[in-house]
Amino acid sequence: MKTIKIQNDLATEIKKEKKKSKIEILTQENELLVKSLKKPG
């Protein structure tokens, strides 16, 4: 039973990391867009 609990915890952690990295990637893309929009022309 204990190994199943550990696997579930790991799966939960991985899901959290994936969500976080998706948000970070979106933020980086938005920053790039903003920078390119601010450039004249």
mmCIF file as gemmi writes it, N, C-alpha and C atoms, coordinates in Angstrom:
data_model
loop_
_atom_site.group_PDB
_atom_site.id
_atom_site.type_symbol
_atom_site.label_atom_id
_atom_site.label_alt_id
_atom_site.label_comp_id
_atom_site.label_asym_id
_atom_site.label_entity_id
_atom_site.label_seq_id
_atom_site.pdbx_PDB_ins_code
_atom_site.Cartn_x
_atom_site.Cartn_y
_atom_site.Cartn_z
_atom_site.occupancy
_atom_site.B_iso_or_equiv
_atom_site.pdbx_formal_charge
_atom_site.auth_seq_id
_atom_site.auth_asym_id
_atom_site.pdbx_PDB_model_num
ATOM 1 N N . MET Axp A 1 ? 0.826 -1.209 0 1 0 ? 1 A 1
ATOM 2 C CA . MET Axp A 1 ? 0 0 0 1 0 ? 1 A 1
ATOM 3 C C . MET Axp A 1 ? 0.862 1.26 0 1 0 ? 1 A 1
ATOM 4 N N . LYS Axp A 2 ? 1.985 1.19 0.689 1 0 ? 2 A 1
ATOM 5 C CA . LYS Axp A 2 ? 2.801 2.387 0.825 1 0 ? 2 A 1
ATOM 6 C C . LYS Axp A 2 ? 3.379 2.842 -0.522 1 0 ? 2 A 1
ATOM 7 N N . THR Axp A 3 ? 3.755 1.879 -1.377 1 0 ? 3 A 1
ATOM 8 C CA . THR Axp A 3 ? 4.339 2.251 -2.668 1 0 ? 3 A 1
ATOM 9 C C . THR Axp A 3 ? 3.319 2.974 -3.533 1 0 ? 3 A 1
ATOM 10 N N . ILE Axp A 4 ? 2.043 2.556 -3.449 1 0 ? 4 A 1
ATOM 11 C CA . ILE Axp A 4 ? 1.001 3.226 -4.237 1 0 ? 4 A 1
ATOM 12 C C . ILE Axp A 4 ? 0.883 4.685 -3.798 1 0 ? 4 A 1
ATOM 13 N N . LYS Axp A 5 ? 0.924 4.916 -2.495 1 0 ? 5 A 1
ATOM 14 C CA . LYS Axp A 5 ? 0.843 6.283 -1.961 1 0 ? 5 A 1
ATOM 15 C C . LYS Axp A 5 ? 1.993 7.123 -2.511 1 0 ? 5 A 1
ATOM 16 N N . ILE Axp A 6 ? 3.195 6.576 -2.507 1 0 ? 6 A 1
ATOM 17 C CA . ILE Axp A 6 ? 4.366 7.306 -3 1 0 ? 6 A 1
ATOM 18 C C . ILE Axp A 6 ? 4.196 7.632 -4.485 1 0 ? 6 A 1
ATOM 19 N N . GLN Axp A 7 ? 3.725 6.646 -5.269 1 0 ? 7 A 1
ATOM 20 C CA . GLN Axp A 7 ? 3.524 6.874 -6.701 1 0 ? 7 A 1
ATOM 21 C C . GLN Axp A 7 ? 2.49 7.973 -6.935 1 0 ? 7 A 1
ATOM 22 N N . ASN Axp A 8 ? 1.409 7.978 -6.157 1 0 ? 8 A 1
ATOM 23 C CA . ASN Axp A 8 ? 0.381 9.004 -6.285 1 0 ? 8 A 1
ATOM 24 C C . ASN Axp A 8 ? 0.953 10.377 -5.958 1 0 ? 8 A 1
ATOM 25 N N . ASP Axp A 9 ? 1.75 10.445 -4.91 1 0 ? 9 A 1
ATOM 26 C CA . ASP Axp A 9 ? 2.374 11.71 -4.54 1 0 ? 9 A 1
ATOM 27 C C . ASP Axp A 9 ? 3.277 12.209 -5.664 1 0 ? 9 A 1
ATOM 28 N N . LEU Axp A 10 ? 4.046 11.305 -6.251 1 0 ? 10 A 1
ATOM 29 C CA . LEU Axp A 10 ? 4.934 11.686 -7.354 1 0 ? 10 A 1
ATOM 30 C C . LEU Axp A 10 ? 4.128 12.2 -8.544 1 0 ? 10 A 1
ATOM 31 N N . ALA Axp A 11 ? 3.051 11.495 -8.867 1 0 ? 11 A 1
ATOM 32 C CA . ALA Axp A 11 ? 2.21 11.902 -9.99 1 0 ? 11 A 1
ATOM 33 C C . ALA Axp A 11 ? 1.646 13.294 -9.745 1 0 ? 11 A 1
ATOM 34 N N . THR Axp A 12 ? 1.223 13.544 -8.514 1 0 ? 12 A 1
ATOM 35 C CA . THR Axp A 12 ? 0.675 14.852 -8.163 1 0 ? 12 A 1
ATOM 36 C C . THR Axp A 12 ? 1.744 15.933 -8.321 1 0 ? 12 A 1
ATOM 37 N N . GLU Axp A 13 ? 2.944 15.644 -7.846 1 0 ? 13 A 1
ATOM 38 C CA . GLU Axp A 13 ? 4.047 16.603 -7.961 1 0 ? 13 A 1
ATOM 39 C C . GLU Axp A 13 ? 4.358 16.9 -9.423 1 0 ? 13 A 1
ATOM 40 N N . ILE Axp A 14 ? 4.382 15.857 -10.251 1 0 ? 14 A 1
ATOM 41 C CA . ILE Axp A 14 ? 4.689 16.041 -11.674 1 0 ? 14 A 1
ATOM 42 C C . ILE Axp A 14 ? 3.631 16.919 -12.329 1 0 ? 14 A 1
ATOM 43 N N . LYS Axp A 15 ? 2.357 16.672 -11.997 1 0 ? 15 A 1
ATOM 44 C CA . LYS Axp A 15 ? 1.272 17.483 -12.547 1 0 ? 15 A 1
ATOM 45 C C . LYS Axp A 15 ? 1.445 18.943 -12.152 1 0 ? 15 A 1
ATOM 46 N N . LYS Axp A 16 ? 1.788 19.173 -10.89 1 0 ? 16 A 1
ATOM 47 C CA . LYS Axp A 16 ? 2.008 20.547 -10.409 1 0 ? 16 A 1
ATOM 48 C C . LYS Axp A 16 ? 3.136 21.201 -11.206 1 0 ? 16 A 1
ATOM 49 N N . GLU Axp A 17 ? 4.236 20.478 -11.387 1 0 ? 17 A 1
ATOM 50 C CA . GLU Axp A 17 ? 5.382 21.017 -12.121 1 0 ? 17 A 1
ATOM 51 C C . GLU Axp A 17 ? 4.997 21.356 -13.553 1 0 ? 17 A 1
ATOM 52 N N . LYS Axp A 18 ? 4.217 20.479 -14.197 1 0 ? 18 A 1
ATOM 53 C CA . LYS Axp A 18 ? 3.815 20.715 -15.576 1 0 ? 18 A 1
ATOM 54 C C . LYS Axp A 18 ? 2.971 21.98 -15.674 1 0 ? 18 A 1
ATOM 55 N N . LYS Axp A 19 ? 2.022 22.13 -14.74 1 0 ? 19 A 1
ATOM 56 C CA . LYS Axp A 19 ? 1.182 23.33 -14.738 1 0 ? 19 A 1
ATOM 57 C C . LYS Axp A 19 ? 2.038 24.571 -14.583 1 0 ? 19 A 1
ATOM 58 N N . LYS Axp A 20 ? 2.976 24.513 -13.627 1 0 ? 20 A 1
ATOM 59 C CA . LYS Axp A 20 ? 3.828 25.65 -13.349 1 0 ? 20 A 1
ATOM 60 C C . LYS Axp A 20 ? 4.661 26.007 -14.586 1 0 ? 20 A 1
ATOM 61 N N . SER Axp A 21 ? 5.241 25.001 -15.222 1 0 ? 21 A 1
ATOM 62 C CA . SER Axp A 21 ? 6.104 25.283 -16.369 1 0 ? 21 A 1
ATOM 63 C C . SER Axp A 21 ? 5.294 25.837 -17.54 1 0 ? 21 A 1
ATOM 64 N N . LYS Axp A 22 ? 4.04 25.371 -17.707 1 0 ? 22 A 1
ATOM 65 C CA . LYS Axp A 22 ? 3.193 25.917 -18.76 1 0 ? 22 A 1
ATOM 66 C C . LYS Axp A 22 ? 2.977 27.404 -18.528 1 0 ? 22 A 1
ATOM 67 N N . ILE Axp A 23 ? 2.7 27.78 -17.278 1 0 ? 23 A 1
ATOM 68 C CA . ILE Axp A 23 ? 2.474 29.19 -16.948 1 0 ? 23 A 1
ATOM 69 C C . ILE Axp A 23 ? 3.757 29.985 -17.2 1 0 ? 23 A 1
ATOM 70 N N . GLU Axp A 24 ? 4.896 29.432 -16.821 1 0 ? 24 A 1
ATOM 71 C CA . GLU Axp A 24 ? 6.166 30.127 -17.031 1 0 ? 24 A 1
ATOM 72 C C . GLU Axp A 24 ? 6.441 30.324 -18.512 1 0 ? 24 A 1
ATOM 73 N N . ILE Axp A 25 ? 6.158 29.304 -19.327 1 0 ? 25 A 1
ATOM 74 C CA . ILE Axp A 25 ? 6.375 29.407 -20.77 1 0 ? 25 A 1
ATOM 75 C C . ILE Axp A 25 ? 5.475 30.486 -21.349 1 0 ? 25 A 1
ATOM 76 N N . LEU Axp A 26 ? 4.207 30.508 -20.951 1 0 ? 26 A 1
ATOM 77 C CA . LEU Axp A 26 ? 3.269 31.52 -21.443 1 0 ? 26 A 1
ATOM 78 C C . LEU Axp A 26 ? 3.747 32.914 -21.059 1 0 ? 26 A 1
ATOM 79 N N . THR Axp A 27 ? 4.239 33.056 -19.834 1 0 ? 27 A 1
ATOM 80 C CA . THR Axp A 27 ? 4.722 34.359 -19.372 1 0 ? 27 A 1
ATOM 81 C C . THR Axp A 27 ? 5.898 34.823 -20.225 1 0 ? 27 A 1
ATOM 82 N N . GLN Axp A 28 ? 6.825 33.904 -20.514 1 0 ? 28 A 1
ATOM 83 C CA . GLN Axp A 28 ? 7.981 34.254 -21.339 1 0 ? 28 A 1
ATOM 84 C C . GLN Axp A 28 ? 7.54 34.67 -22.733 1 0 ? 28 A 1
ATOM 85 N N . GLU Axp A 29 ? 6.576 33.948 -23.31 1 0 ? 29 A 1
ATOM 86 C CA . GLU Axp A 29 ? 6.083 34.283 -24.648 1 0 ? 29 A 1
ATOM 87 C C . GLU Axp A 29 ? 5.425 35.653 -24.636 1 0 ? 29 A 1
ATOM 88 N N . ASN Axp A 30 ? 4.644 35.935 -23.594 1 0 ? 30 A 1
ATOM 89 C CA . ASN Axp A 30 ? 3.989 37.234 -23.491 1 0 ? 30 A 1
ATOM 90 C C . ASN Axp A 30 ? 5.011 38.353 -23.393 1 0 ? 30 A 1
ATOM 91 N N . GLU Axp A 31 ? 6.073 38.138 -22.623 1 0 ? 31 A 1
ATOM 92 C CA . GLU Axp A 31 ? 7.114 39.157 -22.487 1 0 ? 31 A 1
ATOM 93 C C . GLU Axp A 31 ? 7.764 39.437 -23.835 1 0 ? 31 A 1
ATOM 94 N N . LEU Axp A 32 ? 8.006 38.383 -24.615 1 0 ? 32 A 1
ATOM 95 C CA . LEU Axp A 32 ? 8.599 38.565 -25.934 1 0 ? 32 A 1
ATOM 96 C C . LEU Axp A 32 ? 7.659 39.368 -26.835 1 0 ? 32 A 1
ATOM 97 N N . LEU Axp A 33 ? 6.362 39.042 -26.782 1 0 ? 33 A 1
ATOM 98 C CA . LEU Axp A 33 ? 5.388 39.758 -27.603 1 0 ? 33 A 1
ATOM 99 C C . LEU Axp A 33 ? 5.357 41.239 -27.214 1 0 ? 33 A 1
ATOM 100 N N . VAL Axp A 34 ? 5.322 41.502 -25.938 1 0 ? 34 A 1
ATOM 101 C CA . VAL Axp A 34 ? 5.277 42.896 -25.453 1 0 ? 34 A 1
ATOM 102 C C . VAL Axp A 34 ? 6.51 43.653 -25.922 1 0 ? 34 A 1
ATOM 103 N N . LYS Axp A 35 ? 7.686 43.019 -25.797 1 0 ? 35 A 1
ATOM 104 C CA . LYS Axp A 35 ? 8.926 43.671 -26.223 1 0 ? 35 A 1
ATOM 105 C C . LYS Axp A 35 ? 8.893 43.977 -27.712 1 0 ? 35 A 1
ATOM 106 N N . SER Axp A 36 ? 8.404 43.045 -28.521 1 0 ? 36 A 1
ATOM 107 C CA . SER Axp A 36 ? 8.396 43.272 -29.965 1 0 ? 36 A 1
ATOM 108 C C . SER Axp A 36 ? 7.345 44.315 -30.339 1 0 ? 36 A 1
ATOM 109 N N . LEU Axp A 37 ? 6.276 44.401 -29.578 1 0 ? 37 A 1
ATOM 110 C CA . LEU Axp A 37 ? 5.251 45.415 -29.84 1 0 ? 37 A 1
ATOM 111 C C . LEU Axp A 37 ? 5.753 46.811 -29.497 1 0 ? 37 A 1
ATOM 112 N N . LYS Axp A 38 ? 6.587 46.886 -28.469 1 0 ? 38 A 1
ATOM 113 C CA . LYS Axp A 38 ? 7.094 48.193 -28.011 1 0 ? 38 A 1
ATOM 114 C C . LYS Axp A 38 ? 8.121 48.777 -28.971 1 0 ? 38 A 1
ATOM 115 N N . LYS Axp A 39 ? 8.756 47.9 -29.769 1 0 ? 39 A 1
ATOM 116 C CA . LYS Axp A 39 ? 9.75 48.396 -30.733 1 0 ? 39 A 1
ATOM 117 C C . LYS Axp A 39 ? 9.088 49.294 -31.769 1 0 ? 39 A 1
ATOM 118 N N . PRO Axp A 40 ? 9.712 50.419 -32.118 1 0 ? 40 A 1
ATOM 119 C CA . PRO Axp A 40 ? 9.117 51.292 -33.13 1 0 ? 40 A 1
ATOM 120 C C . PRO Axp A 40 ? 8.999 50.593 -34.468 1 0 ? 40 A 1
ATOM 121 N N . GLY Axp A 41 ? 7.926 50.853 -35.18 1 0 ? 41 A 1
ATOM 122 C CA . GLY Axp A 41 ? 7.696 50.211 -36.461 1 0 ? 41 A 1
ATOM 123 C C . GLY Axp A 41 ? 7.039 48.879 -36.229 1 0 ? 41 A 1
